[in-house]
Amino acid sequence: MPAWFVSMGPLGWPLALCSLLALALVLERLSVFLQLQPISQKTLNSSSAVCRDCSAQACRKRPSGWRYGLALLERHGALPAEQREEVLGCWLQEERCRLNRHLRVLQMVGVLAPMLGLLGTVLGMVTMFAGIAEQNSPVTPALLADGLWQALYTTVWGLVIAIPALAAGQGFSFWAERYLERVQMLLNRCHLAFNGLDLSLSELPQSHNAAMQWSAT
């Protein structure tokens, strides 16, 4: 085994397992989030047109992401508004669970890794001082430095594992919430469009837009 791995002592294998688990979870979540279809502000502003395109053709063949939500809304368009809201609410909850899957495990690894590193440091320092107590010769600074270096090595590796794991977990959580917020905004607009209401301003006549701007001033 490499010398840096041997210097971590019995905590080397648990830290190696934490690093592999964190790397696997980050890559798995990254593959899921990169497949999400973004919702631009232009799409939100022209929500009624997006709903018409979805009901016409775009969402009928294997829809995914927010288009799946629009397909559900179009499929259950004959239901009352309350039931449509329940259907969309169930789908949004399932989508939130799908995006947040394994994030708690990733955050747990981020919390556990520095604790394991600290435990390795304490065990290393106990072993170092026990060895020093058995020596009859004077203790030199070089001997202390060598023992402390080996003892602190596990703490360093624990922090190296924990910081990216915690940052990735928080980043994915923020990414998921931001995406679901925009999906919910789009579904709310499309739901209002199904009920005959439209929040979109892109299709208003230019004269009406100018009148609205004039009245606002």
C-alpha positions as CSV (number, residue, x, y, z in Angstrom):
1,M,0.0,0.0,0.0
2,P,1.2,3.6,-0.5
3,A,2.9,5.3,2.4
4,W,0.3,8.0,2.6
5,F,-2.5,5.4,3.0
6,V,-0.6,3.4,5.6
7,S,0.0,6.6,7.6
8,M,-3.7,6.9,8.1
9,G,-3.8,3.7,10.1
10,P,-7.0,1.8,10.7
11,L,-9.2,4.7,9.6
12,G,-7.7,4.6,6.0
13,W,-10.3,2.1,4.8
14,P,-13.4,3.9,6.1
15,L,-12.2,7.2,4.6
16,A,-11.5,5.5,1.3
17,L,-15.0,4.0,1.4
18,C,-16.4,7.5,2.1
19,S,-14.5,9.0,-0.8
20,L,-15.7,6.4,-3.3
21,L,-19.3,6.6,-2.1
22,A,-19.3,10.4,-2.3
23,L,-17.8,10.3,-5.8
24,A,-20.3,7.8,-7.0
25,L,-23.2,9.8,-5.6
26,V,-22.0,13.1,-7.1
27,L,-21.6,11.5,-10.5
28,E,-25.0,9.8,-10.3
29,R,-26.8,13.0,-9.3
30,L,-24.9,15.0,-11.9
31,S,-26.1,12.7,-14.6
32,V,-29.7,13.1,-13.4
33,F,-29.6,16.9,-13.2
34,L,-27.8,17.4,-16.5
35,Q,-30.8,15.7,-18.2
36,L,-33.3,18.3,-16.8
37,Q,-34.8,20.5,-19.4
38,P,-34.4,24.2,-18.4
39,I,-37.3,26.6,-18.4
40,S,-36.4,30.0,-19.7
41,Q,-38.1,33.2,-18.8
42,K,-39.3,33.4,-22.4
43,T,-41.1,30.0,-21.9
44,L,-42.8,31.3,-18.8
45,N,-43.9,34.5,-20.5
46,S,-45.4,32.6,-23.4
47,S,-46.9,29.9,-21.3
48,S,-50.2,29.7,-23.3
49,A,-48.3,29.0,-26.5
50,V,-46.2,26.4,-24.8
51,C,-49.4,24.7,-23.5
52,R,-50.9,24.7,-27.0
53,D,-47.7,23.2,-28.5
54,C,-47.6,20.6,-25.8
55,S,-51.3,19.6,-26.3
56,A,-50.7,19.6,-30.1
57,Q,-47.7,17.3,-30.5
58,A,-44.6,18.0,-28.4
59,C,-45.7,16.3,-25.2
60,R,-47.4,13.2,-26.7
61,K,-44.3,11.1,-27.5
62,R,-42.4,10.1,-24.4
63,P,-42.5,13.4,-22.5
64,S,-40.0,14.0,-19.8
65,G,-39.3,16.7,-17.2
66,W,-41.7,19.6,-17.1
67,R,-43.2,18.4,-20.4
68,Y,-44.5,15.4,-18.6
69,G,-46.4,17.7,-16.2
70,L,-47.9,19.5,-19.1
71,A,-48.9,16.1,-20.7
72,L,-50.6,15.2,-17.4
73,L,-52.5,18.5,-17.4
74,E,-53.5,18.0,-21.0
75,R,-54.5,14.3,-20.4
76,H,-56.7,15.2,-17.5
77,G,-58.1,18.4,-18.9
78,A,-61.7,17.1,-18.6
79,L,-61.4,16.8,-14.9
80,P,-62.5,19.6,-12.5
81,A,-59.8,22.1,-11.5
82,E,-59.4,20.7,-8.0
83,Q,-58.7,17.2,-9.3
84,R,-56.2,18.5,-11.8
85,E,-54.4,20.4,-9.1
86,E,-54.2,17.2,-7.0
87,V,-52.8,15.3,-10.0
88,L,-50.1,17.9,-10.6
89,G,-49.4,18.1,-6.9
90,C,-48.7,14.4,-6.7
91,W,-46.5,14.5,-9.7
92,L,-44.5,17.5,-8.3
93,Q,-44.0,15.6,-5.1
94,E,-42.7,12.6,-6.9
95,E,-40.4,14.7,-9.0
96,R,-39.1,16.4,-5.9
97,C,-38.4,13.0,-4.3
98,R,-36.6,11.9,-7.5
99,L,-34.4,14.9,-7.6
100,N,-33.5,14.9,-3.9
101,R,-32.8,11.1,-3.8
102,H,-29.4,10.2,-2.2
103,L,-28.7,13.8,-1.3
104,R,-29.1,13.0,2.4
105,V,-26.7,10.2,2.0
106,L,-24.2,12.5,0.4
107,Q,-24.6,15.1,3.2
108,M,-24.2,12.3,5.8
109,V,-20.9,11.3,4.1
110,G,-19.8,14.9,4.3
111,V,-20.5,15.0,8.0
112,L,-19.1,11.6,8.8
113,A,-15.8,12.0,6.9
114,P,-14.3,14.7,9.1
115,M,-15.5,12.9,12.2
116,L,-13.6,9.8,11.1
117,G,-10.6,12.0,10.3
118,L,-10.7,13.5,13.8
119,L,-10.9,10.0,15.3
120,G,-7.9,8.9,13.3
121,T,-6.0,12.0,14.5
122,V,-6.8,11.3,18.2
123,L,-5.8,7.6,17.8
124,G,-2.6,8.6,16.1
125,M,-1.7,11.1,18.8
126,V,-2.4,8.5,21.5
127,T,-0.1,6.1,19.8
128,M,2.5,8.8,19.3
129,F,2.6,9.8,23.0
130,A,2.5,6.2,24.1
131,G,5.6,5.6,22.0
132,I,7.3,8.7,23.4
133,A,6.6,7.6,27.0
134,E,8.4,4.3,26.4
135,Q,11.6,6.1,25.2
136,N,14.5,6.8,27.6
137,S,16.3,9.1,25.2
138,P,15.4,12.9,25.0
139,V,12.5,13.8,22.8
140,T,13.5,15.8,19.8
141,P,11.3,18.2,17.8
142,A,11.8,16.1,14.7
143,L,10.3,13.1,16.5
144,L,7.3,15.1,17.6
145,A,6.8,16.6,14.1
146,D,6.9,13.2,12.5
147,G,4.3,11.8,14.8
148,L,2.0,14.8,14.5
149,W,2.3,14.7,10.7
150,Q,1.0,11.2,10.6
151,A,-1.7,11.9,13.2
152,L,-3.1,14.9,11.4
153,Y,-3.1,13.1,8.0
154,T,-6.5,11.6,8.6
155,T,-8.1,14.9,9.5
156,V,-6.8,16.4,6.2
157,W,-8.3,13.6,4.2
158,G,-11.6,13.8,6.1
159,L,-11.9,17.5,5.2
160,V,-10.9,16.9,1.6
161,I,-13.8,14.4,1.4
162,A,-16.3,16.4,3.4
163,I,-16.0,19.8,1.7
164,P,-16.9,18.7,-1.8
165,A,-19.5,16.3,-0.6
166,L,-21.3,19.0,1.4
167,A,-21.0,21.6,-1.3
168,A,-22.4,19.1,-3.9
169,G,-25.3,18.2,-1.6
170,Q,-26.3,21.8,-1.0
171,G,-25.8,22.7,-4.7
172,F,-27.9,19.9,-6.0
173,S,-30.6,20.7,-3.4
174,F,-30.7,24.4,-4.5
175,W,-30.7,23.3,-8.2
176,A,-33.7,21.0,-7.6
177,E,-35.7,23.6,-5.7
178,R,-35.0,26.3,-8.3
179,Y,-36.0,23.9,-11.1
180,L,-39.2,22.8,-9.3
181,E,-40.2,26.4,-8.6
182,R,-40.1,27.3,-12.3
183,V,-41.9,24.0,-13.2
184,Q,-44.6,24.9,-10.7
185,M,-44.9,28.5,-12.1
186,L,-45.3,27.1,-15.6
187,L,-47.9,24.5,-14.6
188,N,-49.9,27.2,-12.7
189,R,-49.9,29.4,-15.7
190,C,-51.0,26.5,-18.0
191,H,-53.6,25.5,-15.5
192,L,-55.1,29.0,-15.6
193,A,-55.0,28.8,-19.4
194,F,-57.0,25.6,-19.3
195,N,-59.6,27.5,-17.2
196,G,-59.7,30.4,-19.7
197,L,-57.4,32.7,-17.9
198,D,-54.0,33.8,-19.3
199,L,-51.2,35.6,-17.5
200,S,-49.1,35.8,-20.6
201,L,-48.3,39.3,-22.0
202,S,-46.6,38.3,-25.1
203,E,-49.8,38.1,-27.2
204,L,-51.4,41.4,-26.2
205,P,-51.7,44.0,-28.9
206,Q,-49.1,46.7,-29.0
207,S,-51.6,49.5,-28.3
208,H,-52.8,47.7,-25.2
209,N,-49.2,47.3,-24.0
210,A,-48.6,51.0,-24.6
211,A,-51.8,51.9,-22.7
212,M,-50.7,49.8,-19.7
213,Q,-47.2,51.4,-19.7
214,W,-48.9,54.9,-19.9
215,S,-51.2,54.1,-17.0
216,A,-48.4,52.8,-14.9
217,T,-46.5,56.1,-15.4
